[in-house]
Amino acid sequence: MKTTTRVCIIGGGVVGASVLYHLTKLGWSDVMLVERSELTSGSTWHAAGGFHTLNGDTNMAALQGYTIKLYKELEEITGMSCGLHHVGGITLADNAERFDMLLAERAKHRYMGLETEIVGPEEIAKLAPIVNLEGVIGALYDPLDGHLDPSGTTHAYAKAARMGGATIETHCHVKETNQRPDGTWDVVTDKGTIHAEHVVNAAGLWAREVGAMAGVYLPLHPMEHQYIVTDEIAEIYERGSEHPHVMDPAGESYLRQEGRGLCIGFYEQPCRPWAVNGTPWNFGHELLPDDFDKIEDSIAFAYRRFPVLERAGVKSVIHGPFTFAPDGNPLVGPIPGLRGYWSACGVMAGFSQGGGVGLMLAQWMTQGECERDTAAMDVARFGDWISPGYTLPKVIENYQKRFSVSYPNEELPAARPNRTTPMHDIFDDMGAVWGAQYGLEVVNYFAADDEPRFETPSFRRSNAWDATAREVRAVREAVGINEVHNFGKYRVTGPNARAWLDRIMAGRIPAPGRLALNPMLAPSGRIIGDFTVSCLSETEFQLTASYGAQAYHMRWFLQQLDEGVQIENVSDRLNGFQIAGPRAAAVLEACGQQDLARMRFMDVRRAVIGMTDCIVQRVSYTGDLGYEIYCDPMAQRQLWDTLWQAGQAYGMRPFGMRAMMSLRLDKFFGSWGREFSPDYTCAETGLDRFIAWSKEADFIGRAAAQAERDTPPARTLVAFDVDAADADVQAYEPVWINGSVQGFCTSGGYSHHLGKSIALALIPRDAATAGLSAEIEILGEMRRATLLDTPLFDADGARMRG
């Protein structure tokens, strides 16, 4: 057995084999995989082997498309068969909400190059004649759907990796992973110790246990999953071609042909977690006992949807565990704060996602970044606040909602509330309707006494409409107040703090008492952060950005840290409020803070408001006259009392995130994860106006950004006034120009202040002229859209700057 290697991958399922292959494909040949038993010994061997492209996250859908197309390449490289059956698949909709979801997904696929289509009952009957169409409205058809041989595919990955120089060691049980002082790793096995620069945890069912060896908690949990293979069915074996896959969300089932019969699996409501206290090391090629009781209702529904099943005998039952993360997506990437340790686990849909996961992780390891935004599967999307007590109910919830409609405004209830601020009970008493971000309760809006305390999930305008309009009006006409708890906050100190920030931020690092907006770039020039940098002194700075990106940003900061610089994540140790609106300055004057009321736009200073020491910034994401006021959370309620009492004379009202997202549209402000992400560059999104080209620092990404400055990219971010009906743009709707899809929406919504539906979109630069008439496809309807080149509110910034 090799005792030294550049990369040691732990786990020989389809994901580990894919990572191994992709590392060799990208030029790293000194790589090895260790497996405690045989390849495919975990969840891989008993998987149903289906694959599909449908996924609510467009990057995940694209990676699933990559995975599916990769299989023919593997067959060509290795001469081995993956057992491919490209039979196509349909996803049924039996109510308006499910059909809306399919319409939204089809629209996304237009610019992604996925050839899906919406089909009606007549077409469904031709494609899948065994379906009982009673109550079915329509379906999404995907010609790429199909299934394969799990074992053959895994071994094809393995052979392709060996051909690239990789080594595979089976029957090699990992006992310990110990990090040396230089950051490299000793992987202790029952065959000896392997010294590796990098360790990849692809241990599947055992990923929790392997992670614990390195002091890492990975939020995932195995769930029992059952599918049935039938005896021969004449309606199947007498067909001239293989029957397509059918996903029936109403019945929580998936169905495909298996030989001369059918295979049908279920995501049942009375589901059961498995191995709650840890996966036994001796579990392998076993199955769990049959359990028809828990799928009794699912089977009854399947008999109605697919009547041929009622006449078919059961040939075999496959009942085994799969691992799930709290949101159902994989856990991939470098573990924050731990050098050389990588995650590639929680890949529940291994044969849909395994290739894409392998590609992304291999790019991350060999090139330092991925070709697309990996936020949906980045292991850093969960912070150090997460625990097994949170993970288990969220995994159960995700399993139960596997085939449920996924709404853009839906707030799932399991494991909530989890983390709250000192304002939670006060806001709750005021009618708060809560959402959650990064485990933290966040106010979406405030319901009136006669309104429900729940936002109805919908693809269309929801029952939050009136409340959001009230809150927007309060901000634009008087003054609104909300928490700043959902900003990520960082304290940077030390003698080299300014020089370090100059290197990692592309924009100007401000003088003491001032702040500046700053893009943070990857070496490729793509956007990895959208920050406000505030200079409190020459050796102390405060950074603010998206709360949900804390672990992602801290991982980058620590990777780039220089001597003479200290950085702390103070996101939960610094809280406070934003006040915004034309009367915001008057509120501060009423608090006895005339100096704060006269602060210049982009000023920052320390002050005492009431009895509370604060950091006050003259800036607001609402695009209005406003202030961000930060304090110790222990003093937050006292600060609230001071501001709230003073604000009553000026019409102060609380507002939530629904209003915030409406207000930012008035100024065409972009948002992290929507307009600003690693999928885009500054020159595409307009953030290049914040790049400090004149500064001497060779900031990260400078060369790539300069190249785009010299040769502007083909697309640019614009705003549209949309002639919408009862549904506004959410994200990824296609933009039609001159009869063809030439762009897509990054986000949008309704501007209650302007009384307009607004969309932000990326379109060809040469088409971006004022007044351009285009169409945006919203839920299957073409809606006229007119390009706006100037914000319709405070266009010259006079009110915002005060």
Residue pairs with C-beta under 8 A, 6 or more apart in sequence:
1 169
1 172
1 189
1 191
1 192
1 194
2 32
2 167
2 169
2 194
3 192
3 193
3 194
3 195
4 194
4 195
4 196
5 30
5 31
5 32
5 167
5 194
5 195
5 196
5 197
6 28
6 30
6 31
6 196
6 197
6 198
7 23
7 28
7 30
7 31
7 32
7 196
7 197
7 198
7 199
7 200
7 365
8 31
8 32
8 33
8 34
8 185
8 187
8 194
8 196
8 198
8 199
8 200
9 16
9 19
9 20
9 31
9 32
9 33
9 34
9 200
9 202
9 344
10 16
10 33
10 34
10 174
10 177
10 187
10 199
10 200
10 201
10 202
10 203
10 210
11 33
11 35
11 42
11 201
11 202
11 203
11 204
11 206
11 207
11 210
11 344
11 345
12 33
12 34
12 35
12 37
12 38
12 39
12 40
12 41
12 154
12 158
12 168
12 170
13 39
13 40
13 41
13 42
13 43
13 44
13 154
13 202
13 204
13 350
14 40
14 44
14 47
14 150
14 153
14 154
14 157
14 350
14 351
14 354
15 202
15 204
15 344
15 345
15 347
15 350
15 354
15 357
15 358
16 33
16 35
16 200
16 202
16 203
16 204
16 344
17 33
17 39
17 154
17 155
17 157
17 158
17 161
18 157
18 354
18 355
18 357
18 358
18 359
19 200
19 202
19 344
19 357
19 358
19 361
19 362
20 31
20 32
20 33
20 157
20 158
20 161
20 166
20 168
20 358
21 74
21 157
21 158
21 160
21 161
21 164
21 166
21 358
22 355
22 358
22 359
22 361
22 362
22 363
23 31
23 161
23 166
23 362
23 365
23 366
24 31
24 160
24 161
24 163
24 164
24 165
24 166
25 160
25 164
25 362
26 362
26 363
26 366
26 367
27 366
28 362
28 365
28 366
29 164
29 165
29 166
30 165
31 161
31 165
31 166
31 167
32 166
32 167
32 168
32 169
32 194
33 158
33 161
33 166
33 167
33 168
33 169
34 168
34 169
34 172
34 174
34 187
34 189
34 194
35 41
35 168
35 169
35 170
35 171
35 172
36 171
36 172
36 173
36 174
36 206
36 281
37 170
37 171
37 284
37 285
38 170
38 171
38 285
39 151
39 154
39 155
39 158
39 168
39 170
40 150
40 151
40 154
40 155
41 284
41 285
42 203
42 204
42 205
42 206
42 284
43 204
43 205
43 320
43 321
43 322
43 323
43 350
44 150
44 151
44 154
44 204
44 350
45 150
45 151
45 285
46 287
46 318
46 320
47 150
47 322
47 350
47 351
48 147
48 227
48 254
48 256
48 263
48 265
48 318
49 83
49 147
49 148
49 149
49 150
49 153
49 351
50 145
50 146
50 147
50 245
50 254
50 256
50 351
50 352
51 64
51 67
51 68
51 144
51 145
51 146
51 147
51 148
51 349
51 351
51 352
52 64
52 89
52 142
52 144
52 145
52 245
52 247
52 352
53 61
53 64
53 65
53 68
53 109
53 114
53 116
53 142
53 144
53 145
53 352
54 61
54 64
54 91
54 105
54 140
54 142
54 247
55 61
55 64
56 105
56 406
57 329
57 376
58 108
58 112
58 732
59 372
59 373
59 374
59 375
59 376
59 679
60 329
60 353
60 356
60 376
60 377
61 108
61 109
61 112
61 114
62 112
62 356
62 372
63 353
63 355
63 356
63 357
63 359
63 360
63 372
64 349
64 352
64 353
64 356
65 112
65 113
65 114
65 144
66 355
66 356
66 359
67 351
67 352
67 353
67 354
67 355
67 356
68 144
68 146
68 352
68 355
69 144
70 355
71 82
71 84
71 148
71 153
71 156
71 355
72 84
74 80
74 82
74 153
74 156
74 157
74 160
75 81
75 82
75 84
75 156
77 156
77 160
77 163
78 156
78 159
78 160
78 163
80 152
80 155
80 156
80 159
81 149
81 152
81 156
82 148
82 149
82 152
82 153
82 156
83 148
83 149
83 152
83 153
84 146
84 148
85 146
85 147
85 148
85 242
85 257
86 143
86 144
86 145
86 146
87 145
87 146
87 147
87 241
87 242
87 243
87 244
87 245
87 256
87 257
88 127
88 141
88 142
88 143
88 144
88 145
88 146
88 244
88 245
89 141
89 142
89 145
89 146
89 244
89 245
89 246
89 247
89 256
90 119
90 124
90 127
90 128
90 139
90 140
90 141
90 142
90 244
90 245
90 246
90 247
91 102
91 139
91 140
91 142
91 247
91 249
92 98
92 124
92 131
92 136
92 139
92 246
92 247
92 248
92 249
92 250
93 99
93 101
93 102
93 136
93 137
93 138
93 139
93 140
93 249
94 135
94 136
94 137
94 250
95 137
95 250
96 137
97 405
97 407
97 458
97 459
98 137
98 249
98 250
98 405
99 137
99 138
100 405
100 459
100 460
100 779
101 405
101 406
101 407
101 459
102 118
102 138
102 139
102 140
103 118
103 779
103 780
104 459
104 730
104 733
104 779
105 116
105 140
106 116
106 117
106 118
106 140
106 780
107 732
107 733
107 734
107 777
107 778
107 779
107 780
108 732
108 733
108 734
108 744
109 115
109 116
110 734
110 741
110 777
111 732
111 734
111 741
111 743
111 744
114 142
114 144
115 142
115 143
115 144
116 140
116 141
116 142
116 143
117 140
117 141
118 138
118 139
118 140
118 141
118 780
119 127
119 138
119 139
119 140
119 141
120 138
121 133
121 136
121 137
121 138
123 139
123 141
124 131
124 133
124 136
124 138
124 139
125 131
125 133
127 141
127 244
128 243
128 244
128 246
129 235
130 235
130 236
130 243
130 246
130 306
130 307
130 308
131 246
131 305
131 306
132 304
132 305
132 306
132 307
134 304
145 244
145 245
146 245
147 245
147 256
147 351
148 351
150 351
153 351
157 358
158 168
161 168
162 168
169 191
172 189
172 190
172 191
173 189
173 190
173 281
174 187
174 188
174 189
174 210
174 213
175 188
175 189
175 190
176 186
176 187
176 188
176 213
177 185
177 186
177 187
177 188
177 199
177 210
177 213
177 214
177 341
178 185
178 186
178 188
179 185
179 186
179 214
179 338
179 339
179 340
179 341
180 186
183 339
183 340
184 195
184 196
184 197
184 340
185 195
185 196
185 197
185 198
185 199
185 340
185 341
186 193
186 194
186 195
186 196
187 193
187 194
187 195
187 196
187 199
196 340
197 340
198 340
198 341
198 342
198 365
199 214
199 340
199 341
199 342
200 342
200 343
200 344
200 361
201 207
201 210
201 211
201 214
201 216
201 218
201 341
201 342
201 343
201 344
201 345
202 344
202 345
203 209
203 210
203 211
203 345
204 323
204 345
204 347
205 222
205 275
205 279
205 283
205 321
205 323
206 279
206 281
207 218
207 220
207 323
207 331
207 343
207 345
207 346
208 217
208 218
208 220
208 221
208 278
208 279
209 278
209 279
209 281
211 217
211 218
211 343
214 335
214 338
214 341
215 338
216 335
216 338
216 341
216 343
217 386
217 387
217 388
218 331
218 343
218 345
218 346
218 379
219 325
219 326
219 331
219 382
219 386
219 388
219 390
219 391
220 323
220 324
220 325
220 331
220 345
220 346
220 391
220 395
221 273
221 276
221 323
221 324
221 388
221 391
221 392
221 395
222 273
222 274
222 275
222 279
222 321
222 322
222 323
222 324
223 271
223 272
223 273
223 274
223 321
223 322
223 323
223 324
223 395
223 396
223 399
224 271
224 272
224 273
224 274
224 288
224 291
224 319
224 320
224 321
225 265
225 267
225 319
225 320
225 321
225 322
226 265
226 266
226 268
226 290
226 291
226 294
226 295
226 317
226 318
226 319
227 263
227 264
227 265
227 266
227 317
227 318
228 263
228 264
228 265
228 314
228 316
228 317
228 318
229 258
229 261
229 262
229 263
229 314
229 315
229 316
229 317
229 318
230 258
230 261
230 262
230 263
230 264
230 309
230 312
230 313
230 314
230 315
231 261
231 312
231 313
231 314
231 315
232 259
232 260
232 261
232 312
233 260
233 261
233 262
233 308
233 311
233 312
235 308
236 243
236 257
236 260
236 261
236 262
236 308
237 260
237 261
242 257
243 256
243 257
243 262
244 256
245 254
245 255
245 256
246 254
246 255
246 256
246 306
247 253
247 254
247 255
247 403
248 254
248 255
248 302
248 305
248 403
249 403
249 404
249 405
250 301
250 305
251 266
251 298
251 301
251 302
251 305
252 266
252 267
252 268
252 269
252 298
252 301
252 402
252 403
253 264
253 265
253 266
253 267
253 298
253 301
253 302
253 305
253 403
254 264
254 265
255 262
255 263
255 264
255 265
255 302
255 306
256 262
256 263
257 263
261 312
261 315
262 306
262 308
262 309
262 312
264 302
264 306
264 309
266 295
266 298
266 299
266 302
267 399
267 400
267 402
267 403
268 294
268 295
268 297
268 298
269 297
269 400
270 294
270 297
271 294
271 396
271 399
271 400
272 291
272 294
273 392
273 395
273 396
274 288
274 321
275 283
275 321
276 392
279 321
287 318
287 319
287 320
288 319
288 320
288 321
289 319
290 317
290 319
291 319
292 299
299 309
302 309
303 309
303 310
322 348
323 345
323 346
323 347
323 348
324 346
324 348
324 395
324 398
324 399
325 331
325 346
325 348
325 382
325 391
325 395
325 398
326 382
326 386
326 390
326 391
326 394
326 395
326 398
326 415
327 381
327 394
327 398
328 348
328 398
328 402
329 346
329 376
329 377
330 344
330 345
330 346
330 347
330 348
330 353
330 357
330 377
331 343
331 344
331 345
331 346
331 377
331 379
331 382
332 343
332 344
332 347
332 357
332 360
332 361
332 374
332 377
332 378
332 379
333 342
333 343
333 360
333 361
333 364
333 374
333 377
333 378
333 379
333 380
334 341
334 342
334 343
334 364
334 379
334 555
335 341
335 342
335 343
335 379
336 379
336 380
336 551
336 552
336 554
336 555
336 558
337 554
337 555
337 558
342 361
342 364
342 365
343 379
344 357
344 358
344 361
347 353
347 354
347 357
357 377
360 370
360 371
360 372
360 374
360 377
363 369
363 370
363 371
364 370
364 374
368 522
368 523
369 522
369 523
369 524
369 526
369 678
370 678
372 678
372 679
373 677
373 678
373 679
374 678
375 381
375 552
375 673
375 677
375 678
378 552
380 551
380 552
380 555
381 548
381 551
381 552
382 439
382 551
383 438
383 439
383 550
383 551
384 551
385 418
385 419
385 438
385 439
386 439
389 415
390 415
390 418
390 439
393 414
393 415
394 412
394 414
394 415
396 414
397 412
397 413
397 414
397 415
401 412
405 457
407 457
407 458
407 459
408 459
408 730
408 731
409 455
409 457
409 458
409 462
409 464
410 457
411 434
411 435
411 436
411 444
411 455
416 434
416 436
416 441
417 424
417 434
417 436
417 441
418 436
418 439
418 440
418 441
419 439
419 440
419 441
419 572
420 440
420 441
421 440
421 441
421 483
421 485
421 575
421 633
421 636
422 575
422 633
422 634
422 636
422 637
423 483
423 485
423 636
423 637
423 640
424 441
426 637
426 640
427 443
427 446
427 654
428 434
430 446
430 654
431 446
431 447
431 448
431 449
431 451
431 453
432 443
432 444
432 445
432 446
432 447
432 656
433 443
433 444
433 445
433 446
433 447
433 453
433 454
433 455
433 464
433 467
433 656
434 441
434 442
434 443
434 444
435 441
435 442
435 443
435 444
435 657
436 442
437 486
437 547
437 548
438 486
438 547
438 548
438 550
440 485
440 486
440 547
442 483
442 485
442 486
442 656
442 657
443 482
443 483
443 654
443 656
443 657
444 455
444 464
444 656
444 657
444 658
445 455
445 464
445 467
445 468
445 471
445 655
445 656
445 657
445 658
445 659
446 467
446 471
446 654
446 655
446 656
447 453
447 467
448 466
448 467
448 470
451 463
451 466
451 467
452 463
455 462
455 463
455 464
456 462
456 463
459 727
459 730
459 779
460 726
460 727
460 779
461 726
461 727
461 728
461 750
464 658
465 750
467 658
468 658
468 659
468 662
468 752
469 752
470 653
471 480
471 653
471 654
471 655
471 656
471 658
471 659
472 655
472 659
472 662
472 663
472 752
472 753
473 752
473 753
474 480
474 581
474 651
474 652
474 653
474 655
475 580
475 581
475 622
475 624
475 655
475 659
475 663
476 581
476 582
476 624
476 663
476 753
477 581
477 582
477 651
478 581
478 582
478 583
478 650
478 651
478 652
478 653
479 579
479 580
479 581
479 582
479 583
479 584
479 586
479 587
479 647
479 650
479 651
479 652
479 653
480 579
480 580
480 581
480 622
480 652
480 653
480 654
480 655
480 659
481 577
481 578
481 579
481 643
481 644
481 647
481 652
481 653
481 654
481 655
482 577
482 578
482 654
482 655
482 656
482 660
483 575
483 576
483 577
483 578
484 544
484 575
484 576
484 577
484 578
484 628
484 629
484 630
485 547
485 572
485 575
486 547
486 548
486 657
487 544
487 545
487 546
487 547
487 571
488 544
488 545
488 546
488 547
488 548
488 549
488 550
488 553
488 569
488 571
489 542
489 543
489 544
489 569
489 570
489 571
489 573
489 574
489 630
490 542
490 543
490 544
490 545
490 553
490 554
490 557
490 567
490 568
490 569
490 570
490 571
491 540
491 541
491 542
491 543
491 567
491 568
491 570
492 500
492 501
492 540
492 541
492 542
492 543
492 565
492 566
492 567
493 539
493 540
493 541
493 565
493 566
493 567
494 500
494 539
494 564
494 565
494 566
495 539
495 564
496 562
496 563
496 564
496 565
497 539
497 540
497 541
497 564
497 565
498 509
498 538
498 539
498 541
499 562
499 697
500 560
500 561
500 562
500 564
500 565
501 509
501 533
501 541
502 509
502 695
502 697
502 699
503 560
503 562
503 697
503 698
503 699
503 700
504 520
504 556
504 557
504 560
504 699
504 700
505 518
505 519
505 520
505 531
505 533
505 699
506 518
506 519
506 520
506 521
506 682
506 690
506 691
506 692
506 699
506 700
506 701
506 702
506 705
507 516
507 517
507 518
507 519
507 533
507 690
507 691
507 692
508 516
508 518
508 690
508 692
508 695
509 516
509 518
509 533
509 535
509 541
509 692
509 695
510 516
510 533
510 534
510 535
510 602
511 535
512 535
512 536
512 537
512 538
513 535
513 603
513 604
513 605
514 534
514 535
514 602
514 603
514 604
515 532
515 533
515 534
515 535
515 602
515 603
515 604
515 617
515 619
516 532
516 533
516 602
516 690
517 530
517 531
517 532
517 533
517 690
518 529
518 531
518 532
518 533
518 690
519 527
519 529
519 530
519 531
519 676
519 682
519 687
519 690
519 691
520 527
520 528
520 529
520 530
520 531
520 553
520 556
520 700
521 527
521 528
521 682
521 699
521 700
521 701
521 702
521 704
521 705
522 528
522 678
522 700
522 701
523 700
523 701
523 704
524 701
524 704
525 681
525 682
525 701
525 703
525 704
525 705
525 707
525 708
526 678
526 679
526 680
526 681
526 701
526 704
527 676
527 677
527 678
527 680
527 681
527 682
527 685
527 687
528 552
528 553
528 556
528 678
529 545
529 549
529 553
529 556
530 545
530 546
530 670
530 672
530 676
530 687
531 543
531 544
531 545
532 543
532 544
532 545
532 617
532 619
533 541
533 542
533 543
534 541
534 542
534 543
534 544
534 604
534 615
534 617
535 541
535 604
536 542
536 604
536 606
536 615
542 604
542 615
542 630
544 628
545 553
545 672
546 672
546 673
547 571
548 673
549 672
549 673
550 569
550 571
554 567
554 569
557 567
558 567
560 700
561 567
572 633
573 632
573 633
574 615
574 630
574 631
574 632
574 633
575 630
575 631
575 632
575 633
575 636
576 614
576 628
576 629
576 630
576 631
576 636
576 639
577 628
577 629
577 639
577 640
577 643
578 620
578 621
578 622
578 626
578 627
578 628
578 629
579 587
579 588
579 626
579 627
579 629
579 643
579 647
579 652
580 620
580 622
580 624
580 625
580 626
580 627
580 663
581 622
581 624
581 625
581 626
582 624
582 625
582 799
583 650
583 651
583 652
584 620
584 624
584 625
584 626
584 627
585 597
585 598
585 625
585 802
586 597
586 650
587 643
587 646
587 647
587 650
587 652
588 594
588 596
588 597
588 609
588 627
588 646
589 597
590 646
590 647
590 649
590 650
591 609
591 610
591 642
591 643
591 646
593 607
593 609
595 607
596 605
596 607
596 609
596 616
596 627
599 605
599 616
599 618
599 627
600 618
600 802
601 618
601 619
601 800
601 801
601 802
602 618
602 619
603 617
603 618
604 615
604 616
604 617
604 618
605 615
605 616
606 613
606 614
606 615
606 616
607 614
607 616
608 614
609 616
609 629
609 639
609 642
609 643
610 638
610 639
610 641
610 642
611 635
611 638
611 642
612 631
612 632
612 635
612 636
612 638
612 639
612 642
613 631
613 632
613 635
614 629
614 630
614 631
614 639
615 629
615 630
615 631
616 627
616 628
616 629
616 630
617 627
617 628
617 629
617 630
618 626
618 627
618 802
619 626
619 627
619 628
620 626
620 627
620 628
620 800
621 660
621 663
621 664
621 669
622 660
622 663
622 664
623 663
623 664
623 666
623 667
623 669
623 791
623 793
623 794
623 800
624 663
624 794
624 799
624 800
625 799
625 800
625 802
626 800
629 639
629 643
631 639
643 652
644 652
659 752
661 671
661 749
662 749
662 750
662 751
662 752
662 753
663 753
664 671
665 748
665 749
665 750
665 751
665 754
665 758
665 760
666 751
666 753
666 754
666 791
666 792
666 793
666 794
667 791
667 793
667 794
667 800
668 719
668 758
668 760
668 788
668 791
670 676
670 685
670 686
670 687
670 717
670 746
670 760
671 747
674 731
674 746
674 747
674 760
675 685
675 717
675 746
675 747
675 760
676 685
676 687
680 717
680 762
681 704
681 705
681 708
681 713
682 688
682 690
682 691
682 705
682 708
683 705
683 708
683 709
683 712
683 713
683 716
684 708
684 713
684 715
684 716
684 717
684 762
685 717
686 716
686 717
688 705
688 708
688 709
691 705
693 706
693 709
712 765
713 765
714 764
714 765
715 743
715 762
715 763
715 764
715 765
716 762
716 763
716 764
716 765
716 768
717 746
717 760
717 761
717 762
718 760
718 761
718 762
718 763
718 768
718 787
718 788
718 789
719 758
719 759
719 760
719 761
719 787
719 788
719 791
720 735
720 748
720 758
720 759
720 760
720 761
720 774
720 776
720 785
720 786
720 787
720 788
721 756
721 757
721 758
721 785
721 786
721 788
722 728
722 729
722 748
722 756
722 757
722 758
722 759
722 776
722 778
722 783
722 784
722 785
723 757
723 783
723 784
723 785
724 750
724 757
724 778
724 783
725 778
725 781
725 783
727 778
727 779
728 748
728 749
728 750
728 757
728 759
728 778
729 745
729 747
729 748
729 749
729 757
729 758
729 759
729 776
729 778
730 745
730 747
730 748
730 749
731 745
731 746
731 747
731 748
732 744
732 745
732 746
733 744
733 745
733 748
733 759
733 776
733 777
733 778
734 741
734 743
734 744
734 745
734 776
734 777
735 741
735 742
735 743
735 744
735 745
735 761
735 763
735 774
735 775
735 776
735 785
736 742
736 774
736 775
736 776
736 777
736 782
737 743
737 763
737 764
737 767
737 772
737 774
737 775
742 763
742 764
742 767
743 761
743 762
743 763
743 764
744 761
744 762
745 759
745 760
745 761
745 776
746 760
746 761
746 762
747 759
747 760
748 757
748 758
748 759
748 760
748 761
749 757
749 758
750 756
750 757
750 758
751 757
751 758
751 792
751 793
753 793
754 792
754 793
756 792
758 788
759 776
759 785
761 776
763 774
768 787
769 787
769 789
770 787
770 788
770 789
771 786
771 787
772 786
772 787
773 784
773 785
773 786
773 787
774 784
774 785
774 786
774 787
775 782
775 783
775 784
775 785
776 782
776 783
776 785
777 783
794 800
